Amino acid sequence: MTGYIVRRILASIPVILVIAIMTFSITFIAPGDAAYAIAGEEATAEDIEYITELMGLDRPFLVQFGSWFGRVFKGDFGRSLFTGHNVTELLANRVEPTVSLTIMGLVLSVLIGVPLGAVAGWKAHTWIDRMIMFFSVLGFSVPAFSLGFILILVFAV
C-alpha cells in the first residue's frame, strides 16, 4: 500500500507542474497590465514603470515563472493584486470554513448514503432500488454550482 501511495504522489508531480505552467501562462498572456491595475487609474507612467520593475514584470517569461514557482514551492504565494494582503494569510483565513464544510459534507453523505445503499441492496431490482439509484446518479451528474443554486432557492428563499 505504501508503494502505491508513493507512486500516486510521484505521478501527481507532472500534473501539478503542467497546471502551474498553464495557470502562469494564462496570467502572463492575459490582456491588460498588472502594474496598471495595481497602480490605479490615477497613476503616472513613472508609477507604472516602478511597479513593473518592483514586481519583475519586465523580465522574460521563463525567469518570471522560475521565480514564481520557486517562491510557491517554499510556500510564499505572494501578495494579492486586489487586496494587497499576503495570499498565504488569505488562504489561511479560509481553511477553517473549508474544513468544517468538508467534514459536514462527509458526515451527511455517510449518514444518508450508507443507509440508502443498504436499503438499495436489500430491495435489489425493485422500484425502491431504482429510485435510490436514480437520485444517486442525479446527484453525481448535476454540477455542484447548479445544485448549490437550486438548494439555495429551495431552502433559503
C-alpha positions in Angstrom: 0.0 0.0 0.0 2.8 2.4 0.8 4.4 1.8 -2.6 1.0 2.6 -4.3 0.7 5.9 -2.3 4.3 6.9 -3.2 3.6 6.1 -6.9 0.4 8.2 -6.9 2.2 11.1 -5.2 5.1 10.9 -7.7 2.6 10.7 -10.6 0.9 13.9 -9.4 4.1 16.0 -9.7 4.0 16.3 -13.5 0.3 17.1 -13.3 0.9 19.9 -10.8 3.8 21.2 -12.9 1.6 21.3 -16.1 -1.2 23.0 -14.2 1.2 25.6 -12.8 2.7 26.3 -16.2 -0.8 26.7 -17.7 -2.0 28.9 -14.9 1.0 31.1 -15.1 0.9 31.3 -18.9 -2.8 32.4 -18.8 -2.0 35.2 -16.4 1.1 36.1 -18.5 -0.8 36.4 -21.8 -4.0 37.9 -20.3 -4.9 41.3 -21.7 -4.2 44.2 -19.5 -1.3 45.3 -17.4 -1.0 44.1 -13.8 1.1 47.1 -12.9 -1.6 49.4 -14.2 -4.2 47.5 -12.2 -2.2 47.8 -9.0 -1.3 51.5 -9.5 -4.8 52.5 -10.3 -6.4 54.9 -12.8 -4.6 58.0 -11.4 -1.1 56.5 -11.8 1.6 58.2 -13.8 3.8 56.4 -16.3 6.6 56.5 -13.7 4.4 54.8 -11.1 3.5 52.0 -13.5 7.2 51.6 -14.5 8.2 51.5 -10.9 5.7 48.8 -10.1 6.6 46.8 -13.2 10.3 46.8 -12.1 9.4 46.1 -8.5 7.3 43.1 -9.3 9.7 41.8 -12.0 7.0 42.1 -14.8 9.7 43.4 -17.2 11.6 40.1 -17.0 11.2 37.3 -19.6 8.5 34.7 -19.1 10.8 31.8 -18.1 12.6 34.0 -15.5 9.2 35.1 -14.1 7.9 31.6 -14.0 11.0 30.2 -12.3 11.0 33.0 -9.7 7.2 32.5 -9.1 7.4 28.7 -8.9 10.4 28.8 -6.6 8.5 31.1 -4.2 5.4 28.9 -4.4 7.5 25.8 -3.7 8.7 27.5 -0.5 5.1 28.4 0.5 5.3 32.1 -0.5 2.3 32.8 -2.7 3.0 36.5 -2.9 0.6 39.3 -2.4 -3.0 39.7 -3.8 -3.3 42.2 -6.6 -6.7 43.1 -5.4 -6.3 43.5 -1.6 -2.5 43.8 -1.2 -2.6 41.2 1.6 -0.4 38.2 1.7 -2.1 35.3 -0.2 -0.9 32.8 2.4 -2.8 34.7 5.1 -5.9 35.0 2.9 -5.8 31.2 2.3 -5.3 30.5 6.0 -8.4 32.6 6.8 -10.4 30.3 4.7 -9.1 26.9 5.8 -11.4 26.6 8.8 -14.7 27.1 7.0 -13.5 24.9 4.2 -12.5 22.0 6.5 -15.8 22.4 8.5 -17.8 22.2 5.3 -15.9 19.2 4.1 -16.3 17.4 7.3 -20.0 18.2 7.5 -20.5 17.1 3.9 -18.7 13.8 4.6 -20.8 13.2 7.7 -24.0 13.9 5.9 -23.0 11.7 2.9 -22.2 8.8 5.2 -25.3 9.3 7.3 -27.5 9.4 4.2 -25.6 7.3 1.7 -24.8 4.2 3.8 -28.4 3.6 4.9 -29.8 4.3 1.4 -27.1 1.9 -0.1 -28.2 -0.8 2.4 -31.8 -0.3 1.5 -31.0 -0.4 -2.2 -29.0 -3.7 -1.7 -31.8 -5.2 0.5 -34.5 -4.2 -2.1 -32.4 -5.0 -5.2 -34.2 -4.9 -8.5 -37.3 -3.2 -7.1 -38.7 0.2 -7.7 -37.1 1.3 -4.4 -33.7 0.3 -5.6 -34.3 2.1 -8.9 -35.4 5.3 -7.2 -32.3 5.3 -4.9 -30.1 4.7 -7.9 -31.8 7.4 -9.9 -31.3 10.0 -7.3 -27.7 8.8 -6.7 -26.8 9.2 -10.3 -28.6 12.5 -10.5 -26.6 13.8 -7.5 -23.3 12.8 -9.2 -24.4 14.2 -12.6 -25.6 17.6 -11.6 -22.7 20.2 -11.4 -22.1 21.3 -7.8 -22.7 25.0 -8.6 -26.1 24.2 -10.2 -27.1 22.0 -7.3 -25.9 24.7 -4.8 -28.0 27.3 -6.6 -31.1 25.0 -6.6 -30.7 24.2 -2.9 -30.4 27.9 -2.1 -33.5 28.6 -4.0 -35.4 25.8 -2.3 -34.2 26.2 1.3 -33.1 29.8 1.7 -35.6 31.8 -0.5 
